Amino acid sequence: MYAKLETRTFLAMLVGVSLAFVLLMKPFFGPIFWAIAIALIFHPFQMFLVRRLGDRPNVNALITLTVCMLIVVIPVLVLVTSLAAEGLGIYQQIQDGEIKPGEYIDQVNQSFPAIQSLLAQFDVSFSEIRDRVVSVFVGGSQFLAKQALGIGQNTFQFFLGLGLMVYLAFFLLRDGRKLVELLIRALPLGDERERLLFAKFAEVTRATVKGNLLIAIIQGALGGIIFWILGIGGALLWGVVMAIFSLLPAVGAALVWVPAAIYLAAVGDVFESIVLTIFGVVVIGLADNVLRPILVGRDTKLPDYIVLLSTLGGLAMFGINGFVMGPLVAALFMAFWGIFIREFSEESQRSRL
C-alpha cells in the first residue's frame, strides 16, 4: 500500500511539475515551435553533411543553421520589413485622403448596378457590405502600420524571440536524435507506437511548412509580378498579401486578385481586367490546385478536405502558426486512431481464436 501511495504521489507531482513547465514555456511557444520546424526541415541536409564531413555534431549543426539563415530567415525578415513599410505607407495615404477605399467600391457599384440588385434579392444591403469592406481595408492597413511601429518599439523583444529560435534550432539540430530517443524512453506509450507518432509528427511538419510556404511564395510572386506588369500600385504589398492569403486552401490569393480584376473592369480597364482574371484562374489558381495536393496532401497522407478544414481550424485556434499546427493535429488524430483500430482489431481476432 505504501509503495502504491509513493508511486501515485510521484506521478501526480510529475504531472504537476510538467504542467507548470509547459505554462512557463508558454510565452516562448512561437520560437520553440519554429526551432523544432527548422530542425525537422533541415535534418536531411544535416545528414548529407554527416555523410560528407563525418560525425562532427557542432560543425554540421552550425553549417546547417547558417544555410537556414541565408535562404529562409534573412529573406523572410527582409520581406516582413518591406510589407510593414508598405502597409505603413498605405495607412498614411488613407489618413491623408490620397487613397479612398469607399470611392473604389462606389465606382464598382456604379459600373455594375446589377450587383446591388442581386444582393437586394437576398435582403443584403450593399451599403452595409461597403462599410464592412472599407473597415476591413482600413483595419488591415492600420494593423500593418501598428506592426511596423511595434517592431521598432519592441526591437529587443523581437530579436530576443529570433535569437531564442536560432539558439534552440542549433541544439535541436545537434542533439535532436538524442532528445527523440530520450522521449521514447520516457513516454509510456510503447516504443513502436512512439516511433510511429514521432515519424508522423516530423513528416507532417516538413510537408506543411515546406509545401505551404513554397506555394505561398510561388503564388505571391506570380501575383506581385502580374500586378506590376499591369501597373497596379503597391505590387510588392499585394504580392505579400496574396502569399499570406494563399495559406488558406481553395480561396487563398483569389481574395486579392478577384476584387482587383472587378475594380479594373469598373474603371474601364477591361483588357487589364481580362488579363488579370485569366492569369489568376489559369496560372495562380493552377499553382494552388496542382501543387498543394502534391506537396501537402501526398506527404501528410491527408485527404484534401481534411487539409482545408484543419488549416482553417488551425489558423482560428493558433493564429499564423495554425497553418502547420492544424494539419499536424489532424494527422496525429488519424495516426492515434489508426493505431487503436489496428491493435484493437488484432486483439479481437486473437480473442475469437
N, C-alpha and C positions, 0 to 999 in steps of 0.2 A: 504493500500500500504506500509506504513512504517513498519507494523508488518511483512509483507511478506519479505521485504528487510532485516529486522533483522534476520528472520529465515534463509533466504538463506545465509546471511553473516556468521551466526553462523555455518551452515552446511559446508560451504566452508572452514572455519577456522578449523572445526573439522576434515575434510578430510586432510587438510594440516598438522595439528599437528600429526595426526595418521600416515601419510606417513613419516614425519620426525622421529617419534618414531621408526617405522619399520627400517628405514635406520640407526638409532642409535644402534639398536639391531643387525644389520646385522653381525658384527664381532663375535657375540656370538650365531649365529644361531645353530651351532652344539651342544654345551652344552644345549641350551634351548630345542632343539628338543629331545635329548636323555633323558633329565629330564622329559619331557612330556611322552615319551615312557615308562620310568621306572614307573612313577606314574600310567599309564594305565595298564601295565602288572601286577604290584603287587597290584593293587586295590583289587582283590578278596582275596588275603592273608590278606590285611588290614581289610577287612570286617569280615574275620574269627577271627582276633584279637578283633575286636569290640564286636563280639558275646561272646568271651571268657573272655575278660578283662573289657568289658564295654566301654562306650563312653569316652575315655581318649585320645584325639587327639594327643598330643605331644608324649606320651609314645608309642602309636600304630604306629605313623609315624616313630619314631626313631627305633623301633624294626624292622619294615618293611624295612627301609633303611639299617639297619645293615645286615639283611638277604640278601638283594640285593647285598651289597658289598662283602659278603662272597662267594656267589655262582655265581656271574656274574662279577662284576667289577674287583676284585683282580685276579681271574683266567685269565681274558682277558688281563690284564696288564702283567701278567707273560708270557702269550703266545705271545703277541706282542713283548715283550722284547727278548724272545728266537728267534722269527722269525727275528728280526732286527740283532741279533748277528750272526745267521746262514747266513743271507744274506751278512753281512759284511765279514764273513769268506770266502764265495764262491767268492765274488768280489775280495778279496785279492789273492785267489788261481788263479783266471783268470789273474790278473795282473802279478802274478809270473810265469805264464805259466803252472801251475800244472793242470788246467782244460782248455781244448781247445775245445769249442763247435763246431768249424768248422770241426775239425777232426772227431767228432762223426757223424756229418751229412755226411761227405765224406765216412765214414765207412758204413753207411746205403746205400748210393748210390752204393758203390762197391758190397755190398751183394745183392742188389735188383736193378739191372740195368734197369729193366722194368719200374721202377718209372720215370726215366729220359725220356725213350721212350714215355711213356704215356703223360707226360707233354708236350713233343715236339709236339705231335699231336694237342694240343690246343694252340700252339705257346707260351708256358710258359717256361721261362728259369729257369733251375734248379739252376744255379749259382746265379741268382737273388734271388730266394727263399732262398737259403742257406745264402746269405748275410743278408737278412732281418731277418731270424730266429736268426742268430748269434747276430745281432744288438738288437733284442728284448731281447734275453737272457742276453746279457751284460748290456743292459739298465735296465732290471729288477733288476739284482743284484746290479747295481750302484744305482738304486732308493732305494733299501733296505739299502744299505750302507749309503746313504745320510740321510735316515730316522733315522738310528741308531745314526749317528753323530748329526743329528738335535735334537733328543730327549735329547742328552747330552748338546748341546749348548743352547737349548731353554727350559731347565728344568722348569724355572719359568713360562713361557707361558703355557707349557703342564700341570703343576699342577694347574695353575690358571683356565684353562678350566675344568679340572677334579673337582676341588673344587667348581667351579660355578655350574657344573652339579649336584653334590651331594647336595649342598645348595638349589638349586631350587627344586630338587626332594623332599626334606624334606617338603618344604612348599606346594608343589603341592599335596603330599600325605595327608598333614594335612588339607589343605583348598581347595582341588580340587572341592568338591561339591559346595561350596560357589561361587567359581570362575565360574563354569559352569552356575549356576543359575543367576549370575550377567551378564554373556554374553547373556543368553537367554532373560533377561530383556532389555538389551541394543540393541541387533540386531533387526532391523525392518523386520524380515522375517516371523513372526508368530511363536508362541511358539511351536505348534505341529511340524512344519517343522524343527525348530531349534533343538528340542529334537531328531528328527529322524536323522538329519545330525550329531549331536554330537555322537549319538549312533553308527552310521555308521563309523565315524572317529575312535572311540575307538575300535570298532570291527575289522576294517581293520588293525589298528596299532598293536593290540595284535596278530592277526593272522599272519601278515607278519613278525614281529620281532621274535615271538616265533617259527613259522613254519620254516622260512628260516634259522634262527640261529641253530635250532635243526637239520635240515637237513645238514647244513654246518658242524656242529660238528660231526655228525654221519659219513658223507662221508669222512671228513678229517681224522677222527680217523681210519676208515677202510682202507683208502688209505695209511696212515702212517704205520699201522700195517703190511700190505702186503708188503710194500717196505722194512720194517725192516726184516721181515721173509725171503725175497728173497735176502737180503744182499745189497740192493741198498743204496748208500751213501746219507746222508742228509735226512733220512726218516722223521725226525721232520719237516724240512723245507718244503719238498714236501707235507707232510700231511696238513700243514697250508695253503700252496698254493692251494691245492685241495679244502680245506674248503672255501677259498675265491672265487675260480672259481665256486664252487657249488652254489653260489648266482645267477648264470646265469642258468635259467631253460633249460632243454633239453641237453645242451652240458656240461657245468659245469666241473666236475672233469675229464671227458674224455680228456680234453685239456692237462692233465698232464700224466695220465697213458697210453694213447694210444701211444704217442711218446716213452715213456719208454719201452713199450712192443715191439715196432718196433725195437728199438735200441738193446734190449736183443736178439731178433732174428737175428739181423745183426751181432752181435759179436759171435754168435754160442750158446748162452744160450737159446736153443729152448724150453726146458722144463719150465724154469722160465718164458719165454715169454707167453707160453700157459697158465700157471697157472695165471699169471697176467691178461691176456685177459679174461679168464673165470671168474675170481674173479671180474674184473672190470665190465663186462657185467651183470653178474648174481647178485652179491651182491651190489656193489657200485651203478650200474645203477638202480637196483630194489629199493634201498633206495630213489632215486630221483623220479622214475616213480610211486611208490606206495604212499610214504609219502607226496610228495608235493601237489597232488590234495586233499589229506585228510586234511592236516594241514593248507594249504594256500587257495586253491581253494574253499573248502567247507565253511570255516568260512568267507571268503571275499565274497562268492557268486558270484565270477567272473569266467567266462569260462577260461580254461587252456590257450588258445591262447591270451586272454587279459592279463592274469598274465604274460606270457612270454614277450609280446610286451611292456607292461607298466614297467616291471622290466628293460628291456634293455634301454628303453627311459629314465627311472628314473636315471639309472647309468650314462647315457650320459649327462643328464642335471644337476643332483645334486651330482655326484660323488658317494662315498661309501654309503651316506645316501639315495641314489636313490632306493636301493632295498626295502625300505619302502615307500619312497615318491611317487615312480611311481605307484604301485598298489593303494596307498591311493588317488592320484589324479584321477585315473581311476574309483575307487569306488565312490568317491564324484561326478564325472561327471555323472555316471549312476544313482546315487541317485537323483541328481538335475533333470535330465531328467525324471526319474520315477515319481517324484512329479509333474512335469509340465504336463506330459501326463495324469496322473490320474486326476488331478484337471481340466485340460482343457477338458478332455472327459466328466467329470461330469458336468462342466459348459455348454458344448454343448448339453448334454442330457436335462438339465433343460431348456435351451433356446428353444429347439424343443417342449418341452411340453407346 
